């Protein structure tokens, strides 16, 4: 049995450093595209409201997505990014990582 797995990066609603990634399975077995998934997500956001980061996906959201042929398999939670405030400028700073290794840092209120 072939299953199509699609990883959806949820919109960053609570913080620019925090993200939940929902894994949705196409239960119609029609091998539908990411565009079809995006349309279902947009429709459910309109009907039910946003699926908030840091909160479990609601039963209403799951039911809405199931109506479009998608089932929530799991949610991958990413921990918030560590940040600090530059005492000289007051800007928010964060580490720049490549493959999990810190290679530098960046400060600014827009990152």
C-alpha positions as CSV (number, residue, x, y, z in Angstrom):
1,X,0.0,0.0,0.0
2,X,1.5,3.3,-1.1
3,X,0.9,6.3,1.2
4,X,1.6,9.9,0.4
5,X,3.0,11.8,3.3
6,X,3.1,15.6,3.3
7,X,4.8,17.7,5.8
8,X,3.1,21.0,6.5
9,X,5.0,23.8,8.2
10,X,2.3,25.6,10.3
11,X,2.2,29.4,10.1
12,X,4.2,31.1,12.8
13,X,1.5,32.7,14.8
14,X,2.8,32.8,18.4
15,X,6.5,33.6,17.8
16,X,8.9,33.9,15.0
17,X,11.1,31.3,16.7
18,X,8.5,28.6,17.4
19,X,6.9,26.2,14.9
20,X,4.8,23.1,14.9
21,X,4.9,20.9,11.8
22,X,1.8,18.8,11.2
23,X,2.1,15.6,9.2
24,X,-1.0,15.0,7.1
25,X,-1.8,11.7,5.3
26,X,-3.9,11.6,2.1
27,X,-6.6,9.1,3.0
28,X,-8.2,9.1,-0.4
29,X,-5.2,7.2,-1.9
30,X,-5.3,9.4,-5.0
31,X,-1.7,10.7,-4.5
32,X,-2.9,14.4,-4.4
33,X,-0.4,17.3,-4.6
34,X,0.7,19.8,-2.0
35,X,-1.6,22.3,-3.8
36,X,-4.6,20.2,-2.9
37,X,-3.4,20.1,0.7
38,X,-2.9,23.8,0.8
39,X,-6.5,24.4,-0.5
40,X,-7.9,22.1,2.2
41,X,-5.9,24.0,4.9
42,X,-7.1,27.4,3.6
43,X,-10.7,26.2,3.6
44,X,-10.4,24.9,7.2
45,X,-8.7,28.1,8.3
46,X,-11.7,30.0,6.9
47,X,-14.3,27.6,8.4
48,X,-12.7,26.8,11.8
49,X,-10.0,29.5,12.4
50,X,-6.2,29.1,12.5
51,X,-4.5,26.0,13.8
52,X,-2.4,27.7,16.6
53,X,1.3,26.8,17.2
54,X,2.0,25.5,20.7
55,X,-1.5,24.1,21.0
56,X,-2.8,20.7,20.1
57,X,-4.7,20.5,16.8
58,X,-8.4,20.8,17.7
59,X,-11.0,18.2,17.0
60,X,-12.8,20.7,14.8
61,X,-9.7,21.1,12.7
62,X,-9.1,17.4,12.4
63,X,-12.8,16.9,11.4
64,X,-12.6,19.6,8.8
65,X,-9.4,18.2,7.2
66,X,-10.9,14.7,7.3
67,X,-13.8,16.1,5.2
68,X,-11.3,17.1,2.6
69,X,-9.6,13.6,2.7
70,X,-6.6,14.3,5.0
71,X,-5.8,12.7,8.4
72,X,-3.4,14.1,11.0
73,X,-0.7,11.5,11.5
74,X,1.4,13.5,14.1
75,X,2.7,16.9,15.1
76,X,6.4,17.5,15.4
77,X,7.1,20.2,17.9
78,X,10.2,22.3,17.6
79,X,11.4,24.0,20.8
80,X,11.5,27.8,20.8
81,X,14.8,29.3,19.6
82,X,17.0,30.7,22.3
83,X,17.2,34.5,22.1
84,X,18.7,37.3,24.1
85,X,18.7,41.1,24.2
86,X,21.8,43.1,23.2
87,X,22.4,45.4,26.2
88,X,23.9,48.1,24.0
89,X,21.1,48.3,21.3
90,X,18.1,46.6,22.8
91,X,17.9,44.4,19.7
92,X,16.8,40.7,19.9
93,X,19.7,38.3,19.1
94,X,19.8,34.7,18.1
95,X,22.3,32.1,17.0
96,X,22.9,31.2,13.4
97,X,23.1,27.4,13.0
98,X,24.1,25.2,10.1
99,X,23.3,21.5,10.6
100,X,22.9,22.1,14.4
101,X,26.3,23.8,14.8
102,X,26.4,27.5,15.8
103,X,28.4,29.4,13.3
104,X,27.6,32.9,14.5
105,X,24.8,35.2,15.8
106,X,22.5,37.8,14.4
107,X,20.9,40.8,16.2
108,X,18.0,42.9,15.0
109,X,14.4,43.3,15.6
110,X,13.5,41.8,12.2
111,X,14.9,38.3,11.8
